[in-house]
């Protein structure tokens, strides 16, 4: 029996809803998941983030307007020793990737970020992956040093500018207690792996590479100014891919949620059926 093109198309779309939705779901499972974007209505400009969306934070951690302009809302850390922590898990058996953006407005003191195996990170000893954007006490040098904590040893690279948004990827191998750091922004026009000397794989702050890896999950994201950093430091667009090394930019590579795609296909099928019966 000859099948019309319309009927064939409808059948194909229905099959895509039934089968394709599963395929998209599997892709989305391995893709980035938004952890935080600091947008309204959950967050209010110049108000603290502590207790909102799972944040544990000091009073100096607040929502703010993007200093680059526009209406985008971001997180802001102001004041010495200001910290903020939020749950985000990478299983001890997995490699996962943490993506976010950061921007410094001055060169005084140090801004620290990374991951912790503490459910609520508060002190510097809670860091496992730790990147330090180091400033200068004079406040006159517009170059920022970058340090990576490699089992307590802080290795240094340079060439980071104030008033610039940097994309950052931390690839965490939780099974081996190691991590890699990638940056894009300022003088780095493409995604660039941080290489210090000949080293690209750094050991967790509290895991001696001479011993077997510690059997702990990564449980949280952690941001903290040091005693000399008054800020402000801005953070935004926190994402995690808990099961892969993923150097894509989630801000430009998002795919539809499986439920959204399925509903769109179902609506399209319904519309075609209405047209056919009209």
C-alpha positions in Angstrom: 0.0 0.0 0.0 1.3 3.4 -0.9 1.9 5.7 2.2 1.4 9.5 1.8 4.3 11.8 2.5 2.4 13.5 5.3 1.6 10.2 7.0 5.2 9.2 6.7 6.4 12.4 8.2 4.0 12.1 11.1 5.1 8.6 11.8 8.7 9.7 11.7 8.1 12.5 14.2 6.3 10.2 16.5 9.2 7.8 16.3 11.5 10.6 17.1 9.5 11.6 20.2 9.5 8.0 21.4 13.1 7.0 20.5 14.9 10.2 19.9 14.0 11.6 23.3 15.9 8.8 24.9 19.0 9.5 22.9 18.8 13.2 23.8 18.4 12.3 27.4 21.5 10.3 27.3 23.4 13.2 25.7 22.1 15.6 28.3 23.1 13.3 31.1 26.7 13.7 30.1 26.5 17.5 29.5 26.8 20.5 31.7 24.2 21.2 34.4 23.7 24.7 35.7 24.8 25.1 39.3 24.2 28.9 39.7 23.6 32.1 37.6 22.6 34.5 40.5 19.5 35.7 38.6 16.2 37.1 39.9 13.8 36.3 41.4 15.9 34.1 43.7 18.6 36.7 44.2 18.3 40.5 44.9 20.9 43.0 43.9 23.2 44.0 46.8 21.6 41.3 49.1 23.5 38.4 50.6 23.4 34.9 48.9 23.7 32.9 52.1 20.9 30.4 52.4 19.6 30.9 48.9 19.8 28.0 46.4 21.9 26.0 48.8 24.7 28.6 49.4 26.6 28.8 52.6 28.3 32.2 52.5 29.7 35.1 54.5 27.9 38.5 54.6 30.2 39.9 51.9 29.0 37.4 49.3 26.1 39.1 47.5 24.3 39.3 44.2 25.3 42.3 42.0 24.9 43.7 38.5 27.5 42.7 36.0 30.3 45.3 36.0 30.6 44.9 32.3 27.2 46.5 31.9 23.7 45.4 31.0 21.2 43.7 33.3 23.0 40.4 33.9 23.2 39.5 37.6 26.4 38.0 39.0 27.8 37.0 42.4 30.2 39.4 44.1 32.7 38.7 47.0 33.7 41.8 48.9 35.8 42.0 52.1 38.7 40.1 53.6 38.2 36.3 54.1 34.8 36.4 52.5 33.9 32.9 51.4 31.0 31.1 49.6 30.3 27.3 49.1 27.7 25.3 47.3 27.1 21.6 46.8 28.3 20.1 43.5 29.4 16.5 43.5 31.9 14.5 41.4 32.0 10.9 42.5 35.3 9.4 43.6 35.2 7.0 40.7 34.6 9.8 38.0 36.4 12.6 36.2 34.2 15.7 36.0 34.5 19.3 35.0 33.7 22.5 36.8 33.1 25.6 34.6 32.6 29.2 35.7 33.5 32.8 34.9 35.4 35.2 37.2 36.5 38.8 37.1 38.7 40.9 39.5 38.4 44.6 40.0 41.6 45.2 41.8 45.0 43.7 42.5 45.0 43.6 46.3 45.1 40.3 48.1 44.2 36.8 46.7 41.1 35.3 45.3 40.8 31.5 45.6 38.5 29.1 43.9 38.2 25.4 43.5 36.5 22.2 44.8 36.3 20.6 48.2 35.5 17.2 49.7 33.7 18.9 52.5 30.0 19.2 52.1 30.2 22.8 53.4 33.7 24.3 52.8 34.7 27.3 55.0 38.5 27.3 55.5 41.4 27.2 53.2 42.3 23.7 54.3 39.0 22.5 52.8 40.2 23.1 49.3 41.2 20.1 47.2 41.5 21.7 43.8 42.7 25.3 44.5 43.5 28.1 42.0 44.8 31.4 43.5 44.4 34.6 41.6 47.1 36.5 43.4 47.2 40.2 43.7 49.8 42.8 44.9 49.8 44.7 48.2 50.7 48.0 46.4 47.5 47.8 44.3 49.3 49.5 41.4 50.3 46.5 39.3 47.6 45.5 36.8 49.1 42.0 36.2 47.7 39.2 38.4 49.7 36.1 39.2 47.9 32.7 38.9 48.9 30.0 41.4 47.9 26.3 41.3 48.0 24.4 44.6 49.9 21.2 43.9 49.8 19.2 47.2 50.6 22.3 49.2 53.1 23.7 46.7 51.9 26.8 44.9 53.2 26.8 41.3 52.9 30.1 39.5 52.0 31.3 36.0 51.3 35.0 35.0 49.5 37.4 32.8 46.0 38.0 34.2 44.3 41.4 33.9 41.8 43.2 36.1 38.3 44.1 34.7 38.3 41.2 32.4 35.9 38.2 32.5 37.8 34.9 32.3 36.2 31.5 31.5 37.7 28.7 33.6 37.5 25.0 33.4 38.8 22.7 36.3 38.9 19.1 35.1 38.9 16.9 38.3 40.1 13.3 38.3 38.6 12.4 41.6 39.8 8.8 41.4 43.5 9.9 41.1 43.2 13.0 43.2 44.5 15.2 40.4 43.2 18.1 38.3 43.9 20.3 35.3 43.1 24.0 34.8 42.1 25.7 31.6 41.5 29.5 31.0 40.1 31.7 28.3 39.9 35.5 28.3 42.1 38.6 28.2 45.3 37.7 26.3 44.1 34.1 26.0 41.8 34.1 22.9 41.3 30.3 23.0 41.0 27.7 25.7 44.5 27.4 27.1 45.7 24.7 29.5 47.7 26.0 32.4 51.2 24.5 32.2 53.6 25.3 34.9 57.1 24.1 34.0 56.4 20.8 32.3 53.5 20.0 34.6 49.8 20.0 33.6 48.4 17.6 36.2 48.2 18.9 39.8 47.6 16.9 43.0 44.8 17.8 45.4 45.9 20.1 48.2 45.5 17.4 50.8 46.5 14.3 48.9 50.1 13.2 49.0 51.0 11.9 45.5 53.4 9.5 47.1 50.5 7.7 48.8 47.4 6.0 47.3 44.6 8.5 46.4 42.1 9.4 49.2 38.8 7.7 48.8 36.6 10.8 48.9 34.0 12.3 46.7 34.2 16.0 45.6 31.2 17.5 47.3 31.2 21.3 46.8 32.4 24.4 44.9 34.3 26.9 47.0 35.3 30.6 46.6 37.3 32.6 49.1 39.1 35.9 49.4 42.2 35.9 51.7 43.0 38.3 54.6 44.2 41.1 52.3 41.6 40.9 49.5 38.9 43.5 49.9 37.5 42.8 46.4 35.3 43.0 44.7 35.6 39.8 42.9 32.8 38.7 40.5 31.7 35.1 39.6 29.0 33.9 37.3 27.6 31.0 35.3 28.7 28.1 37.4 28.2 24.7 35.6 29.3 21.1 36.3 29.7 18.1 34.1 30.0 15.4 36.8 31.1 12.6 34.5 33.4 13.9 31.8 36.4 16.0 30.9 34.4 18.7 29.0 36.2 21.7 27.6 33.1 23.0 25.7 31.6 26.3 26.8 28.2 25.6 28.3 27.1 29.2 27.6 27.3 28.5 23.8 26.8 24.8 23.7 23.6 24.2 25.6 21.3 21.6 24.2 17.5 21.5 25.0 16.4 19.6 28.1 14.9 16.2 27.0 11.5 17.2 28.3 11.5 20.5 26.4 12.5 18.8 23.1 9.9 16.1 23.5 7.1 18.6 24.2 8.2 20.6 21.2 8.0 17.5 18.9 4.6 16.5 20.3 3.3 20.0 19.6 4.6 19.9 16.1 2.9 16.5 15.5 -0.4 17.9 16.9 -0.1 20.9 14.6 0.5 18.7 11.5 -2.5 16.6 12.4 -4.8 19.6 12.7 -3.6 20.9 9.3 -4.3 17.4 7.8 -7.8 17.2 9.1 -8.7 20.8 8.2 
